[in-house]
Amino acid sequence: MESEKRQFESEERTKILMEGYRTLIHQVGEDPDREGLVKTPERASKAIQFLTQGYDQDPKKVLLSAMFKEDYSEMVLVKDIEVYSMCEHHLLPFFGKAHIAYIPDGYIVGLSKIPRIVDIFARRMQVQERLTMEVLDCIQETLKPLGAAVVIEAQHMCMMMRGVEKQNSATTTSAFTGVFRSDSTRMEFLSLIEKRLH
């Protein structure tokens, strides 16, 4: 399990990033050799590699690994998928939930793979709008369903900690293909993501 966790790390990359973090710590007015900060460059370099490991993963390959032929043509919805990503403008986190649905056209995918592709795209430098479209396009192009829908609701630390400093603001992005562009199907999807079934 430990080796799986560490696959995203590179010894050479870790060393380069450590130097960058030492410089950053020094430039903000701290002493990188102070006891509490001595190991921070190494920890931070490993953390950033984890948070950006999506660049080394292929989301389409993940979906293709668990596609099954199935005669099912109703909506498949996976909602409340936790999302943690990094704003590419300020390198601060944004986080929230994704709701994803598709209507199969001959093929379904293992349900765990949908949150998996969200993680892959989220673990890159991102903006929420692009993240929404990348997840949608991946599902549409790989599964070729009758339609797909993605809604992401997130809070952005770059708005909460700096800039406008609005603590209670949230951003919602959505994207639809195929049958989800029709009012009735889209409304069914939006109604389902609002409902609490448990």
Backbone hydrogen bonds in HBPLUS format (Angstrom, degrees):
<---DONOR---> <-ACCEPTOR-->    atom                        ^
c    i                          cat <-CA-CA->   ^        H-A-AA   ^      H-
h    n   atom  resd res      DA  || num        DHA   H-A  angle D-A-AA Bond
n    s   type  num  typ     dist DA aas  dist angle  dist       angle   num
A0005-LYS N   A0001-MET O   3.09 MM   4  6.45 156.1  2.14 150.6 156.8     1
A0006-ARG N   A0002-GLU O   3.13 MM   4  6.37 141.4  2.28 143.4 153.6     2
A0007-GLN N   A0004-GLU O   3.35 MM   3  5.46 166.0  2.37 106.3 110.4     3
A0009-GLU N   A0006-ARG O   2.97 MM   3  5.45 158.2  2.02 117.3 124.2     4
A0014-THR N   A0010-SER O   2.80 MM   4  5.95 157.0  1.85 152.4 159.4     5
A0015-LYS N   A0011-GLU O   3.11 MM   4  6.35 157.9  2.16 146.1 150.6     6
A0016-ILE N   A0012-GLU O   3.11 MM   4  6.43 162.8  2.15 151.3 155.6     7
A0017-LEU N   A0013-ARG O   2.91 MM   4  6.08 167.3  1.92 155.2 158.8     8
A0018-MET N   A0014-THR O   2.85 MM   4  5.99 151.6  1.93 146.2 154.7     9
A0019-GLU N   A0015-LYS O   3.19 MM   4  6.49 154.9  2.26 146.7 151.4    10
A0020-GLY N   A0016-ILE O   3.21 MM   4  6.55 155.2  2.27 143.4 150.3    11
A0021-TYR N   A0017-LEU O   2.86 MM   4  6.20 156.8  1.91 155.9 161.8    12
A0022-ARG N   A0018-MET O   2.89 MM   4  6.14 153.7  1.96 149.2 156.7    13
A0023-THR N   A0019-GLU O   3.01 MM   4  6.25 159.5  2.05 148.1 153.2    14
A0024-LEU N   A0020-GLY O   2.95 MM   4  6.22 157.1  2.01 145.4 152.1    15
A0025-ILE N   A0021-TYR O   2.91 MM   4  6.10 166.6  1.93 152.0 154.6    16
A0026-HIS N   A0022-ARG O   3.00 MM   4  6.22 160.8  2.04 147.9 153.3    17
A0027-GLN N   A0023-THR O   2.82 MM   4  6.02 160.2  1.86 153.4 159.2    18
A0028-VAL N   A0024-LEU O   3.05 MM   4  6.31 138.1  2.23 149.4 158.8    19
A0030-GLU N   A0025-ILE O   3.10 MM   5  5.56 153.9  2.17 159.8 155.3    20
A0029-GLY N   A0026-HIS O   3.04 MM   3  5.38 157.3  2.09 109.5 116.1    21
A0034-ARG N   A0031-ASP O   2.95 MM   3  5.41 167.9  1.96 120.0 123.1    22
A0037-LEU N   A0034-ARG O   2.82 MM   3  5.34 149.3  1.92 119.8 130.0    23
A0038-VAL N   A0034-ARG O   2.98 MM   4  5.91 124.6  2.30 157.4 170.2    24
A0040-THR N   A0037-LEU O   3.02 MM   3  4.94 147.2  2.13 101.9 112.2    25
A0043-ARG N   A0039-LYS O   3.03 MM   4  6.28 169.2  2.04 158.6 162.0    26
A0044-ALA N   A0040-THR O   2.75 MM   4  5.81 170.7  1.76 162.9 165.6    27
A0045-SER N   A0041-PRO O   2.95 MM   4  5.99 151.3  2.04 138.3 146.2    28
A0046-LYS N   A0042-GLU O   3.06 MM   4  6.28 154.6  2.13 148.5 154.6    29
A0047-ALA N   A0043-ARG O   2.88 MM   4  6.11 151.5  1.97 146.6 155.6    30
A0048-ILE N   A0044-ALA O   2.91 MM   4  6.12 163.3  1.94 151.4 154.4    31
A0049-GLN N   A0045-SER O   3.21 MM   4  6.30 148.1  2.32 134.5 142.7    32
A0050-PHE N   A0046-LYS O   3.06 MM   4  6.30 152.4  2.14 142.9 150.0    33
A0051-LEU N   A0047-ALA O   2.90 MM   4  6.18 161.4  1.93 152.8 158.1    34
A0052-THR N   A0048-ILE O   3.07 MM   4  6.12 121.6  2.42 134.2 146.6    35
A0053-GLN N   A0050-PHE O   3.33 MM   3  5.25 168.3  2.34 109.7 108.8    36
A0055-TYR N   A0052-THR O   3.34 MM   3  6.36 173.2  2.34 127.2 127.7    37
A0056-ASP N   A0053-GLN O   3.02 MM   3  5.68 153.4  2.09 117.9 124.9    38
A0054-GLY N   A0123-ARG O   2.86 MM  69  4.69 138.8  2.03 135.9 139.8    39
A0057-GLN N   A0054-GLY O   3.20 MM   3  5.17 166.4  2.22 107.9 109.5    40
A0062-VAL N   A0058-ASP O   3.25 MM   4  6.62 148.7  2.35 146.3 154.9    41
A0063-LEU N   A0059-PRO O   3.13 MM   4  6.51 158.0  2.18 150.4 154.6    42
A0064-LEU N   A0060-LYS O   2.89 MM   4  6.14 167.4  1.91 154.6 158.5    43
A0065-SER N   A0061-LYS O   3.02 MM   4  6.12 135.5  2.23 140.3 150.8    44
A0066-ALA N   A0063-LEU O   3.08 MM   3  5.68 163.5  2.11 116.8 122.1    45
A0110-GLY N   A0066-ALA O   2.94 MM  44  5.36 147.5  2.05 142.4 152.9    46
A0068-PHE N   A0108-ILE O   2.89 MM  40  5.40 163.6  1.91 148.8 153.3    47
A0108-ILE N   A0068-PHE O   2.87 MM  40  5.40 160.9  1.91 156.8 160.7    48
A0070-GLU N   A0106-GLY O   2.92 MM  36  5.47 158.9  1.96 127.7 134.8    49
A0076-VAL N   A0102-TYR O   2.87 MM  26  5.45 159.0  1.92 158.1 165.1    50
A0102-TYR N   A0076-VAL O   2.95 MM  26  5.45 145.9  2.07 143.9 154.8    51
A0078-VAL N   A0100-ILE O   2.77 MM  22  5.34 169.9  1.78 166.6 169.5    52
A0100-ILE N   A0078-VAL O   2.85 MM  22  5.34 176.7  1.86 155.9 155.9    53
A0081-ILE N   A0098-ALA O   2.94 MM  17  4.93 168.6  1.95 153.9 150.1    54
A0098-ALA N   A0081-ILE O   2.78 MM  17  4.93 148.2  1.88 133.9 144.7    55
A0083-VAL N   A0096-GLY O   2.88 MM  13  5.15 156.2  1.93 138.4 135.6    56
A0096-GLY N   A0083-VAL O   2.96 MM  13  5.15 151.5  2.04 139.2 144.2    57
A0085-SER N   A0094-PHE O   2.86 MM   9  5.39 168.9  1.87 171.2 171.6    58
A0094-PHE N   A0085-SER O   2.95 MM   9  5.39 153.3  2.02 130.8 134.6    59
A0126-GLN N   A0086-MET O   2.87 MM  40  5.87 171.1  1.87 170.8 170.0    60
A0087-CYS N   A0092-LEU O   2.78 MM   5  5.42 161.3  1.82 159.1 156.8    61
A0091-LEU N   A0087-CYS O   2.84 MM   4  5.17 136.8  2.03 148.3 157.2    62
A0088-GLU N   A0126-GLN O   2.87 MM  38  5.14 154.3  1.94 145.3 145.1    63
A0157-MET N   A0093-PRO O   2.97 MM  64  5.70 161.9  2.01 160.1 166.0    64
A0095-PHE N   A0155-GLN O   2.96 MM  60  5.56 154.2  2.02 153.0 159.0    65
A0155-GLN N   A0095-PHE O   2.80 MM  60  5.56 161.0  1.84 159.0 158.7    66
A0097-LYS N   A0153-GLU O   2.87 MM  56  5.45 149.8  1.96 154.5 162.8    67
A0153-GLU N   A0097-LYS O   2.90 MM  56  5.45 164.6  1.92 162.4 166.8    68
A0099-HIS N   A0151-VAL O   2.78 MM  52  5.18 153.0  1.85 155.0 163.1    69
A0151-VAL N   A0099-HIS O   2.93 MM  52  5.18 154.7  1.99 148.8 156.3    70
A0101-ALA N   A0149-ALA O   2.96 MM  48  5.15 160.1  2.00 144.2 148.6    71
A0149-ALA N   A0101-ALA O   2.83 MM  48  5.15 153.0  1.90 149.8 148.6    72
A0103-ILE N   A0147-GLY O   3.05 MM  44  5.61 152.2  2.12 153.0 155.5    73
A0146-LEU N   A0103-ILE O   2.74 MM  43  5.40 153.7  1.81 172.3 175.1    74
A0113-LYS N   A0110-GLY O   2.94 MM   3  5.66 156.1  2.00 122.8 130.2    75
A0114-ILE N   A0111-LEU O   3.28 MM   3  5.84 152.8  2.36 112.4 118.6    76
A0116-ARG N   A0112-SER O   3.35 MM   4  6.44 147.8  2.46 135.2 144.3    77
A0117-ILE N   A0113-LYS O   3.02 MM   4  6.29 149.5  2.11 145.7 150.2    78
A0118-VAL N   A0114-ILE O   3.24 MM   4  6.56 152.5  2.32 147.3 155.0    79
A0119-ASP N   A0115-PRO O   3.01 MM   4  6.32 158.6  2.05 150.5 155.2    80
A0120-ILE N   A0116-ARG O   3.05 MM   4  6.38 155.3  2.11 145.4 152.0    81
A0121-PHE N   A0117-ILE O   3.11 MM   4  6.32 169.7  2.12 151.6 152.5    82
A0122-ALA N   A0118-VAL O   2.83 MM   4  5.92 153.5  1.90 150.0 159.0    83
A0123-ARG N   A0119-ASP O   2.87 MM   4  5.92 141.2  2.02 148.6 156.4    84
A0131-LEU N   A0127-VAL O   3.02 MM   4  6.26 167.8  2.04 160.4 164.3    85
A0132-THR N   A0128-GLN O   3.01 MM   4  6.18 159.6  2.06 149.2 153.5    86
A0133-MET N   A0129-GLU O   3.22 MM   4  6.53 161.4  2.26 145.9 150.0    87
A0134-GLU N   A0130-ARG O   2.78 MM   4  5.99 161.2  1.82 160.9 166.5    88
A0135-VAL N   A0131-LEU O   3.12 MM   4  6.27 165.2  2.15 151.6 154.4    89
A0136-LEU N   A0132-THR O   3.16 MM   4  6.35 165.3  2.18 146.1 150.6    90
A0137-ASP N   A0133-MET O   2.82 MM   4  5.95 173.5  1.82 157.0 158.9    91
A0138-CYS N   A0134-GLU O   3.00 MM   4  6.04 157.4  2.06 144.1 150.2    92
A0139-ILE N   A0135-VAL O   3.16 MM   4  6.40 163.6  2.19 151.8 155.1    93
A0140-GLN N   A0136-LEU O   2.93 MM   4  6.16 169.2  1.94 158.6 162.1    94
A0141-GLU N   A0137-ASP O   2.81 MM   4  5.81 168.4  1.82 151.9 155.6    95
A0142-THR N   A0138-CYS O   3.04 MM   4  5.89 149.2  2.13 140.1 148.0    96
A0143-LEU N   A0139-ILE O   2.95 MM   4  5.61 152.1  2.03 141.1 149.3    97
A0144-LYS N   A0140-GLN O   3.02 MM   4  4.94 132.6  2.25 117.3 130.2    98
A0179-VAL N   A0146-LEU O   3.10 MM  33  6.12 156.4  2.16 128.8 134.8    99
A0177-THR N   A0148-ALA O   2.88 MM  29  5.26 149.5  1.98 157.1 158.6   100
A0150-VAL N   A0175-ALA O   2.97 MM  25  5.42 157.1  2.03 159.1 163.0   101
A0175-ALA N   A0150-VAL O   2.93 MM  25  5.42 142.3  2.08 151.8 160.5   102
A0152-ILE N   A0173-THR O   2.89 MM  21  5.35 160.1  1.93 151.6 158.0   103
A0173-THR N   A0152-ILE O   2.90 MM  21  5.35 157.3  1.95 151.3 158.8   104
A0154-ALA N   A0171-THR O   2.85 MM  17  5.33 160.1  1.89 149.8 156.4   105
A0171-THR N   A0154-ALA O   2.79 MM  17  5.33 167.3  1.81 158.0 162.2   106
A0159-MET N   A0156-HIS O   2.98 MM   3  5.49 147.8  2.09 110.8 120.0   107
A0160-MET N   A0156-HIS O   3.09 MM   4  6.39 142.9  2.24 141.2 152.4   108
A0161-MET N   A0157-MET O   2.78 MM   4  5.50 169.9  1.79 147.7 149.7   109
A0166-LYS N   A0159-MET O   2.91 MM   7  5.96 139.4  2.07 141.8 144.5   110
A0165-GLU N   A0162-ARG O   3.05 MM   3  5.25 155.2  2.12 138.9 132.5   111
A0180-PHE N   A0177-THR O   3.12 MM   3  5.67 144.4  2.26 144.4 139.8   112
A0181-ARG N   A0178-GLY O   2.95 MM   3  5.81 165.3  1.97 125.9 129.9   113
A0182-SER N   A0179-VAL O   3.12 MM   3  5.61 159.9  2.16 109.9 116.1   114
A0186-ARG N   A0182-SER O   3.06 MM   4  6.16 169.3  2.07 162.0 165.4   115
A0187-MET N   A0183-ASP O   2.87 MM   4  5.92 159.0  1.91 149.6 155.7   116
A0188-GLU N   A0184-SER O   3.01 MM   4  6.20 149.0  2.11 141.0 149.3   117
A0189-PHE N   A0185-THR O   3.03 MM   4  6.30 161.9  2.07 151.0 155.1   118
A0190-LEU N   A0186-ARG O   2.92 MM   4  6.21 166.9  1.94 154.4 157.6   119
A0191-SER N   A0187-MET O   2.88 MM   4  5.93 150.9  1.96 141.9 150.1   120
A0192-LEU N   A0188-GLU O   2.97 MM   4  6.19 154.0  2.04 147.3 154.0   121
A0193-ILE N   A0189-PHE O   3.06 MM   4  6.39 152.5  2.14 152.8 159.9   122
A0194-GLU N   A0191-SER O   3.29 MM   3  5.34 136.3  2.49  95.5 107.2   123
A0195-LYS N   A0191-SER O   3.23 MM   4  6.45 133.5  2.46 140.3 152.0   124
